[in-house]
Amino acid sequence: MGYLGLMRWIDLPPVWLLVALGMAWLSPWRFAPGVLTGLGWLAIGIGVGLTVLAVFAFVAAKTTIIPRHAPDALITFGIFRWTRNPIYLADVLFLFGVSLIWGAWLGLVLVPIFAWMLDRRFIQGEEVVLRNVYVDSYTAYCQRVRRWI
C-alpha cells in the first residue's frame, strides 16, 4: 500500500473520531461531570443504537458502508427514514457523550467542529454521488428526510 492508499485508509470517520477523543482525553481542561454523566451515557447509547440500526439497513440493502465507495443501493428505510446520516450522527453523539463523562471541555468544543468536518469531508461528497446515481429518488428522499435530524 502506497502513501495515497494509506492516506485514504486513514481518512475515515472512525479515525477522525479517535483523533477528537484523543484530544479530549489529553486536554487538561476538565469539569466535574456530576449529573452530566447520565446524559453522556444516554448520548452514547443512542449513538450505538443508531449505528446498529444503520448497519442492519446497509446489510439488508446489500450495499457498502464504507465512505467514498460507490453505493449499490439507496437506503431509505429503517433508521434512514428519520436521518440521512445515522452513523455520522452517532459519531457526534459518541464524542459528546464521552466528553460529558470525562468532563472534557475540549471534547465539547470539538463536537460542532467534528460535525462540520464530517459534513465537509464526507457527507457532501456522498450526497453528490447519490444525487448523480439516484437522480429523482434521491432528490425526493432529501425533501422528506433531513441530513442530520
C-alpha positions in Angstrom: 0.0 0.0 0.0 1.5 3.3 -1.1 1.3 6.7 0.6 -2.0 7.6 -1.1 -3.6 4.3 -0.2 -2.6 4.7 3.4 -4.0 8.2 3.4 -7.3 7.0 2.0 -7.4 4.4 4.7 -6.6 6.9 7.5 -9.1 9.5 6.2 -12.2 7.7 7.5 -14.7 9.0 10.1 -13.8 6.5 12.9 -10.1 7.7 12.6 -11.2 11.3 12.9 -13.4 10.3 15.9 -10.4 8.7 17.6 -8.4 11.8 17.0 -11.1 14.0 18.6 -11.4 11.6 21.5 -7.6 11.6 22.0 -7.5 15.4 22.0 -10.4 15.4 24.6 -8.6 12.9 26.7 -5.3 14.6 26.7 -6.7 18.1 27.3 -6.0 19.4 30.8 -9.3 21.4 30.9 -11.8 19.5 32.9 -15.1 20.0 34.8 -16.8 17.8 37.3 -19.4 15.9 35.2 -21.7 15.1 38.1 -25.3 14.5 36.7 -24.0 15.1 33.2 -22.5 11.6 33.3 -26.0 10.1 32.9 -26.6 12.4 29.9 -23.3 11.2 28.5 -24.2 7.6 28.8 -27.6 8.3 27.2 -25.9 10.0 24.2 -23.5 7.1 23.8 -26.4 4.6 24.0 -28.4 6.5 21.3 -25.3 6.6 19.2 -24.7 2.9 19.5 -28.3 2.2 18.7 -28.2 4.4 15.6 -25.1 2.6 14.4 -26.6 -0.8 14.9 -29.8 0.1 13.1 -27.8 1.7 10.2 -25.6 -1.4 9.9 -28.6 -3.6 9.7 -30.0 -1.4 6.9 -26.7 -1.5 5.0 -26.7 -5.3 5.2 -30.3 -5.6 4.2 -29.7 -3.3 1.2 -26.6 -5.2 0.3 -24.5 -2.1 -0.2 -21.3 -0.8 1.2 -21.0 1.1 4.5 -17.5 2.4 3.6 -17.4 6.2 2.8 -16.4 7.1 -0.7 -17.2 3.6 -2.1 -19.9 3.5 -4.8 -23.2 2.5 -3.3 -25.2 -0.4 -4.7 -28.5 0.9 -3.3 -30.2 4.0 -1.9 -31.3 3.2 1.6 -34.5 5.0 2.6 -36.0 2.5 5.1 -35.4 1.8 8.7 -33.4 4.5 10.6 -32.8 6.2 7.2 -36.5 7.3 7.3 -35.5 9.8 10.1 -31.9 10.8 9.3 -29.9 10.5 6.1 -26.7 10.1 8.1 -27.3 8.0 11.2 -23.7 6.8 11.6 -22.3 10.3 11.4 -24.9 11.4 13.9 -23.9 8.5 16.1 -20.2 9.5 15.9 -21.1 13.1 17.0 -23.3 11.8 19.8 -20.5 9.4 20.9 -17.9 12.3 21.1 -20.5 14.4 23.0 -21.3 11.6 25.4 -17.7 10.6 26.2 -16.7 14.3 26.6 -19.5 14.7 29.2 -18.4 11.5 31.1 -14.8 12.6 31.1 -15.7 16.2 31.9 -13.6 17.3 28.9 -14.2 20.9 27.9 -12.2 20.5 24.7 -14.2 17.5 23.7 -17.4 19.6 24.0 -15.8 22.3 21.9 -14.8 19.8 19.3 -18.4 18.4 18.9 -19.6 21.1 16.5 -16.2 21.2 14.8 -16.3 17.5 14.3 -19.8 17.6 12.9 -18.8 20.3 10.5 -15.7 18.3 9.4 -17.8 15.2 8.8 -20.2 17.3 6.7 -17.5 18.8 4.6 -15.1 15.8 4.2 -17.7 13.0 3.8 -21.4 13.9 3.7 -21.3 16.5 0.9 -19.3 14.2 -1.4 -21.5 11.2 -0.7 -24.5 13.3 -1.5 -23.1 14.3 -4.9 -22.6 10.6 -5.7 -26.1 9.6 -4.6 -27.7 12.6 -6.4 -25.8 11.6 -9.6 -26.7 7.9 -9.4 -30.3 8.0 -8.0 -31.3 11.4 -9.5 -35.0 11.7 -8.9 -35.4 9.3 -6.0 -32.5 10.9 -4.0 -33.9 14.4 -4.6 -37.3 13.2 -3.3 -35.6 11.5 -0.3 -33.8 14.7 0.6 -37.0 16.6 0.6 -38.5 14.1 3.1 -35.6 13.4 5.4 -33.2 15.8 6.9 -29.4 15.5 6.7 -28.8 15.1 10.5 -32.1 15.0 12.5 
